[in-house]
């Protein structure tokens, strides 16, 4: 379902409300909830809006959908983005699980991250995905060296490494099954070009694997 908003600010507020509701519902059922968010520039308003919501943050675990394998001090770090814009005020009481550890490469650090993700209160209560103009979501890049494994892991892996020309840095990503098992899955996109790609892009685009989810993910769009 496409939810259309007049501005990125209005979108961010509505999506924050939807995520907060999904977290509250899971907390009411089980007392613990996990949230996976995306990095980049588009989610900043959402993260800020979400941080202001009245949520039982001490019982929420936050992680990332995917991450560049860079130090947190890098301007390219999604972990730094989350800490600076979401984990503020009351939301700072949430537990945060970064995807990058001390290993030299995502391949070397994969097993440790796999164990950490498995220890979260899965399935996720909410997952918020973005999309690039090449049709990638999470780190499911066209031409990625582990794209097939990330979309359909053979042994139930929850995380996978990814290298692709468009990705710039090596990456680590949650796999498609663990993302789609979430109670609430949203695709957050802004701008006419991304909407056009979503509606008319090739069927081979990685984002199509998310759109095939049943029930379909909630698409939040603004100009």
C-alpha positions in Angstrom: 0.0 0.0 0.0 1.3 3.4 -0.9 1.0 6.1 1.7 1.5 9.6 0.1 2.5 12.7 2.1 3.0 16.3 1.1 6.4 16.7 2.5 9.3 14.6 4.0 8.5 16.0 7.4 4.9 14.8 7.3 6.1 11.4 6.1 8.6 11.1 8.9 6.0 11.9 11.5 3.5 9.4 10.2 6.1 6.7 9.7 7.5 7.3 13.2 3.9 6.9 14.6 3.6 3.6 12.7 6.9 2.2 14.0 6.1 3.3 17.5 2.7 1.5 17.3 4.5 -1.7 16.1 7.0 -1.5 18.9 4.2 -0.9 21.5 2.2 -3.8 20.2 5.2 -6.2 20.5 6.1 -4.8 23.9 2.6 -5.4 25.1 2.7 -9.0 24.0 6.2 -10.1 24.9 7.9 -7.3 26.9 10.8 -6.9 24.5 11.0 -5.6 20.9 13.7 -5.1 18.2 13.8 -2.5 15.5 16.0 -2.4 12.4 16.5 1.0 10.6 18.3 2.1 7.5 21.1 4.6 7.1 21.8 7.2 4.5 20.4 10.7 4.3 16.7 10.0 3.8 16.0 8.5 7.3 17.3 11.5 9.3 13.9 13.1 9.8 12.4 9.8 10.6 15.0 8.9 13.2 14.6 12.3 14.9 10.8 12.0 14.9 11.0 8.5 16.3 13.4 9.5 19.1 10.7 11.9 20.4 8.0 9.2 20.7 6.9 7.9 24.0 8.1 4.3 23.9 9.3 1.9 26.5 12.8 2.4 25.2 14.7 0.4 27.9 13.0 -2.7 26.5 13.8 -2.0 22.8 16.8 -3.2 20.9 17.8 -1.2 17.8 20.1 -2.3 15.0 20.7 -1.5 11.4 19.3 -3.1 8.2 22.8 -2.9 6.7 26.1 -1.1 7.3 29.2 0.0 5.5 32.3 -1.8 7.0 33.8 1.5 8.2 34.8 2.8 11.6 32.0 4.6 13.6 34.1 7.8 13.3 33.6 7.8 9.5 31.0 10.2 8.0 29.8 7.1 6.1 28.9 5.2 9.3 25.2 4.3 9.7 25.8 3.5 13.4 27.0 7.1 14.0 23.8 8.3 12.2 21.6 6.3 14.5 23.4 7.4 17.6 23.3 11.1 16.6 19.6 11.2 15.5 17.7 8.4 17.1 19.4 7.4 20.3 18.9 10.8 22.0 16.8 11.8 25.0 14.7 8.9 26.3 15.5 6.9 23.2 19.1 6.7 24.4 17.9 4.0 26.9 17.4 1.6 24.0 20.0 -1.1 23.5 22.0 -0.6 20.3 23.6 -3.3 18.3 26.0 -2.1 15.6 26.8 -4.4 12.7 30.5 -3.5 12.5 32.9 -5.1 15.0 36.6 -5.2 15.3 37.2 -7.6 12.4 39.1 -6.3 9.4 36.4 -7.3 6.9 32.7 -8.1 7.0 33.5 -11.7 6.0 35.8 -12.0 9.0 33.2 -10.4 11.4 30.2 -12.2 10.0 29.9 -15.0 12.5 30.1 -12.7 15.5 27.3 -10.5 14.1 25.2 -13.5 13.3 25.3 -14.6 16.9 24.5 -11.0 18.1 21.5 -10.7 15.8 20.2 -14.2 16.8 20.2 -13.0 20.4 17.7 -10.2 19.7 14.0 -10.6 20.4 13.2 -11.8 16.9 11.3 -11.5 14.7 11.7 -7.8 14.5 8.7 -5.7 15.6 9.5 -3.2 12.8 11.9 -2.9 9.9 12.3 0.4 7.9 14.0 0.0 4.5 15.1 2.6 2.0 15.8 2.3 -1.7 18.6 3.6 -4.0 18.1 4.8 -7.6 19.7 1.5 -8.7 16.9 -0.4 -7.1 18.9 -1.7 -4.1 17.5 -2.0 -0.7 19.4 -3.0 2.5 22.7 -3.9 0.8 21.0 -6.0 -1.9 22.9 -4.4 -4.7 22.5 -5.4 -8.4 25.6 -7.3 -9.2 26.5 -7.9 -5.6 28.9 -10.8 -5.0 26.6 -12.3 -2.4 23.2 -11.1 -3.6 21.7 -14.5 -4.2 22.9 -15.7 -0.8 21.4 -12.6 0.9 18.1 -13.0 -0.8 17.8 -16.7 -0.2 20.3 -17.9 2.5 20.8 -21.7 2.3 21.2 -22.3 6.0 19.0 -19.6 7.5 21.7 -17.0 7.9 20.5 -13.7 9.3 23.4 -11.7 8.0 25.6 -11.7 4.9 28.5 -9.8 3.6 28.2 -7.8 0.3 30.6 -6.3 -2.1 29.4 -4.4 -5.2 30.8 -1.6 -7.3 27.9 0.7 -6.4 28.3 0.0 -2.7 31.8 1.7 -2.6 32.8 0.1 0.7 32.4 -3.6 1.7 29.1 -4.1 3.5 27.2 -6.3 5.9 23.4 -6.7 5.6 20.6 -8.5 7.2 19.2 -11.2 4.9 15.9 -10.9 3.2 14.1 -13.6 5.3 14.9 -12.0 8.6 13.7 -8.6 7.3 10.5 -9.9 5.9 9.6 -11.8 9.1 9.1 -8.5 10.9 5.6 -7.6 12.2 5.8 -4.3 10.3 7.9 -3.7 7.2 8.0 -0.2 5.6 9.7 1.1 2.5 10.6 4.8 2.9 11.2 6.7 -0.3 11.3 10.3 -1.3 11.3 12.0 -4.7 9.7 11.5 -8.1 12.6 9.5 -9.5 12.4 6.8 -6.8 8.6 6.5 -7.2 9.0 6.1 -10.9 11.6 3.4 -10.4 9.4 1.7 -7.9 6.4 1.7 -10.3 8.1 1.1 -13.6 11.6 -0.3 -12.9 12.7 -3.7 -14.1 11.4 -6.8 -12.5 15.0 -7.9 -11.7 15.6 -5.0 -9.3 16.5 -6.3 -5.8 13.8 -4.2 -4.2 11.2 -6.4 -6.0 12.0 -9.2 -3.5 10.8 -7.0 -0.7 7.7 -5.8 -2.6 6.7 -9.5 -3.1 6.2 -9.9 0.6 2.7 -11.0 1.7 1.3 -8.9 3.2 3.0 -6.2 1.1 5.2 -3.7 2.9 3.8 -0.3 3.6 5.3 2.2 1.2 5.7 5.7 2.6 6.4 8.3 -0.1 6.7 12.1 -0.4 8.0 14.4 -3.1 
